[in-house]
Amino acid sequence: MSDRPSVRVAVLMEREHQPNRWEDWRHRIAEVVPDEGAFGPEPRLLRDDGKTARFLFPGFELELFKDECEGYYLNLSSGAPVWFVMWRVDDEDPSKARPEIVSVSYNEAGRWLDAQERVDNVPLPAELRDWLQAWVDEHYRPEPKKRQRPASFQRPEDRGRGGGHG
């Protein structure tokens, strides 16, 4: 395997007009699909029936990094691995939204959420799950767990500080 394997994907995004009386627009990531170049480089509208519209955003490159191995491992070990897609609504026109980044790292998605970004997840297909699992198996080495002494075995002045003597 190469040092940093990658895969090209496209994101399908749906927009719903007035899904309820409180929202004018609702956006969601519908699917992430392989992009082998046939979609072209530009986003485009696939269908719009006046209530629901579906858009295709091609050309996302998902590259695997060794320092994200723990995040990939956490995603894979969740029992239902997913794509994480960070997306934003257009500031000028809330009827428009677009995906910004695609990842398979649980930790990366967590950082986006901590930064108040919108993140949706959709199921990761079996063939990509197997590809990711093979890479994680080769590169992920969990940090050894450090045993923490129970507070009752620590000196009173060390309790609550994560301290403890060996």
MOSULWO-V739990 format. One record per backbone hydrogen bond with DSSP energy under -1.0 kcal/mol. CO is the residue of the C=O (numbers start at 0). NH is the residue of the N-H. E is the energy in kcal/mol with one decimal. If there is no record, write none. Layout:
co: [CO/CO]
nh: [NH/NH]
e: [E/E]
This chain:
co: [4/6/7/8/9/10/11/11/12/13/14/15/23/25/27/30/32/43/46/50/51/52/53/53/54/55/56/59/61/64/65/67/68/69/70/70/71/72/74/80/82/83/84/85/85/87/92/95/97/100/102/104/105/106/107/108/109/110/111/112/117/119/121/124/125/126/127/128/129/130/131/132/133/134/135/149/150/154/157/157]
nh: [63/61/34/59/32/56/29/30/54/27/52/25/17/15/13/11/9/55/53/16/48/14/45/46/12/43/10/8/6/67/68/71/72/73/74/105/75/76/77/123/121/102/119/99/100/97/95/89/87/85/83/108/109/110/111/112/113/114/116/115/86/84/82/128/129/130/131/132/133/134/135/136/137/138/139/152/153/157/160/162]
e: [-2.7/-3.2/-2.4/-2.6/-2.6/-2.7/-2.7/-1.6/-3.0/-2.1/-2.7/-2.1/-3.7/-3.2/-2.9/-3.1/-2.9/-2.9/-2.5/-3.3/-2.0/-2.6/-3.3/-1.4/-2.5/-2.2/-2.7/-3.1/-2.0/-1.7/-1.6/-2.0/-2.9/-2.6/-1.8/-2.0/-2.8/-2.6/-1.2/-2.3/-1.4/-2.7/-2.3/-3.5/-1.5/-2.5/-2.4/-2.9/-2.3/-2.3/-3.2/-2.2/-2.0/-2.0/-2.1/-2.5/-2.5/-1.4/-2.4/-2.0/-2.0/-2.9/-3.2/-2.4/-2.6/-1.6/-2.6/-2.8/-2.3/-1.6/-2.7/-2.9/-1.5/-2.0/-3.1/-2.1/-1.7/-1.8/-1.6/-1.0]
